Amino acid sequence: MTHQIKLTDVDLDYFVYSLRSQSLRSAMFNLAVGGKMYKAAGDVAAVKALSGINLEINEGDRIALVGHNGSGKTTLLKVIAGIYHPTRGELKIDGDITSMIAINAGIDMEATGLRNIHKLGLMRRLSRKVIDSRVDAIAEFSGLGDFLHLPVRTYSAGMLARLMFAVATEFEADILVLDEWLSAGDAAFVHKAGLRMHQMVQDAKIVVIATHDHDLVSRVCNRVCELQGGHIVFLGTTDEWIARNQALAAQAQAALPA
């Protein structure tokens, strides 16, 4: 099987609120989102978060989604992960996805850690047999011990992050989708988590990372997709992207007053 992600003419709109009697608020909001708001059907306003996205990611690619805050990179990541569905266009994915976005989504705060392990596994459409076979490994990696028998609402933020990370990274997937480079819990666990993440990146057929970290892009990725205002403004190799940034920096320096 050949693994691939393909987006063809993908748009994503956020539908916001009624325009009626909110002309000032509408104008201010439209200014805040760079003029991307438009009037949809009836009284509904919408913001065009992604527009005309054409992107093909093939087996072996480690692609970085980069851009300033609000550029659309995390939104695009969520479309690829299946969290958002395109308003228009087509998304085709060949392969199983593990996404590390909103890692605590689906957690039941009243249930025990062990119960949440099973629940999160079932949400990923894994069989009970497969989940049962991995519970011990998840428990060991999390390092939570007897706390797994307590309700998750009793956990600290670090403990919850350790549990969620252990679950999210225990099951193999063809396509790995990441929002930034995940860290969770105390320093010792962050180190252990980092080693596991590097191994997952090496093993995955395709990796898609939304990040601000240029050093990470240089070390991990072979391709870069840069977004601005929901549009792709650059798509190419990492070397081409680095050369482009250097050229833009040189132009900006040359434009400064002597």
N, C-alpha and C positions, 0 to 999 in steps of 0.2 A: 504493500500500500504506500502510495506517495502522499506525504502530508503537506497540506497547503492551507493558507488563509487568503481569500480573495474578496475584496470589497469593490463593487462596481457602482459608480455614481451614487454613493451613499450620502443621504442628508439625515440629520437628526434635529428635530425641533423640540424645544421645551415649551409646553403650554402653561401660561402663567396665571392670569386673572382676568376678570371682566374689565373692559375699558370704560364702562359707563361711570360718569361722575368722578373719574380719576385722571383727568387730562394732565394735571401738573405732575402727579405721581408717575404717569406713563412717560411723560417727557423726560423726567429725571432718570427713570429706569433705563430708557432707551439710550440716554447719554452714557450711563454707567456700563452698558454692554456694547458700547462702540457702534450704536446705530443698527444693531442686528435684530431689533424687535420689529415685528410687523403685525398687522391686524389679520387674524385668521377668521374663520367663519363666525358670524354673529358678533357677540361681544367679547370673544376670546382673543387675548394677545399671545403671541408666541415669539420665542427667541430662537434664531437659527444657530444652533450650537456647532453643527458640522455641515459643510456644504461641498458637494461634488467630490467626495473622497473616492479616489481610485488607487487601490493599493493591493499589490500581490506579494505575499510573503511565502517563500518556498522552504522546503526541507533544508536544514543546515543554516538557515538565517538566524542571527541574533540581532534583532532590530531594536533601536532606541527610538522612542517617541519623545521629542524634545520641543521646547517652546516656553514662553513666559507663562506665568499664572493666567488662567483664563484663555489660553490659546486653543484648548480643545484636546490636549493629549490624553488626559485622564478620561474624558468623555469617550474618545475613540477607543481607549483601552476597554472601557465598560461595554461598548458595542461589540468588540471582538469577543469579550468574555460572556456575552449573552445577557448581561444585566439590563442593557437598553436594546430595544429593537429599532432598526432604522425606520424613519418616517417615510423615506423613499429610497429606492435603490435595492441592491442585493448583497447579502453577506453569505459566503459559502465557506464552510470549514470542513476539512478532511482531517480527522484525528480527534483524540480525547484531550480536553482542556483542563488544566489545573490553574485556577486564578487566585492570586494573592492580593485581592482588592477587597476592602471592607471585610477583613479576615474574620471578624466576630459576627458577621451577618448570620442570622438563624439560630443564635444561641438562646437557650431557655434558662433564664437566670434562676428559676426556682428548682430546676432539675440538678442532679448531681453531675460531677465531671464525667463519670462513666456513662451516665445516660446521655449526656451531650455528645460524647464520642460516637455512640450508636446513631443518634439523631442526625449528626452532621454527615456521617457516612451514608445513611439512607438518602439524604438530600442530594448526594452525589451519585445516586442510583447504583450504589454498590449493594451486593447481596449481604444478608446477615452473616452468612458463612465467611465471606471475605472480611467483613468488619471484625467479627469475633477472632479471626486469625491474627489481626493486627493490634488488638486492644493492649496486649502486654507490651508490645514495642512502643506504642504511643505513650503508655503510662511511664515506661522507663525513660524515654526521651524527655518527657515533660518534667520529670523529677518531682512530681507533686505528691507522690506517696499516698498516705491515707487521706489527704485532702480530696482525692478523687471521689471519695464516698460522701462528701459534703456538698450542699447546694452551691452552685457557682456564684450566687449573690454574696457568699461569704469570702470570695476570693479578692485579693488585691488586684490592681490593674496589671501588675507584672505577672501574677499567677495566671490570670485569664489569658494574657498574651502567650504565655508558654504553652498552655493547653491548646489554644487555637492554632498556633504555629505547628505543634506536634501533629495535630490532626491533618492540617492542610498539606503537610509535606510528606506524610507517610505513604500515600498512594501514588503510584507512578502515573505519568500522563505524557502524551506525545507532545503537547503544546503547553508551555509555561508562560503565564501572563502575570506580570508584576507591576505594582505601582511603587516606584522607588525601590530601594534595597532594604528589605525588611530587617528590623531589629526588634527583639522582644525580651523583656525581663532584665535580669541583672547581667553584670559584665561576663561572668562565666557562661551564662546561657547564650548571650549575644555571640560569643566566640563559637560555641557549638552550633548555633543556628547558622552562622556564616559559613561554616564548613559544609553543612548540609545543603545550603543554598547553592554553593559553588558546584557541588556534586550534581544537584538537580539540573543546573544550567548545562553541565557537560553531557548529561544523559538525555535531555530533551531533544526532540527533533527540531522544534522551533521555539525560540524565546522572544517574547515581546516585552520591553521594559519602558515604562514612562518615568523619566528622570530629569533632574536638574544637574546631575553630577557628571561633568564633562570627563573627569578622570575615569569614571566607571564606563562611560561610553567607549573611551579609547581602549580600555582593558578587555571589555567583554564583547562588544558589538562589532559586527562586520558591515552593518547598514544603519542608516539614520533617516528618519522621517521627521522633518521639522514642520510644526504647525504654527499658524498665526491667524487669529480670528476665525478659527474653524476651517481654514483652508490649508492644504499642503503647499508650502513655499519652497521646500527642498526635499528631494528623495534621491539618495545615492549611497555610495560607499562611505565608510567612516573616514577614510583618508581624504576623500573629496570634500566631506563636510569640514574636516579640520583645516584643509587648505582654504576653503571658502571663508571660514571664520578668521583665519589669519589675514586674508586679503581685505576683508571688511574692516578689521582692526587697523590695518595699515592705512586704509583710506581715511578712516576717522582721525587717525593721528596726523596725517598729512593736511587735513582740513583745519586743524587747530591753528590759532594765530601764532605767528613766530615770536 
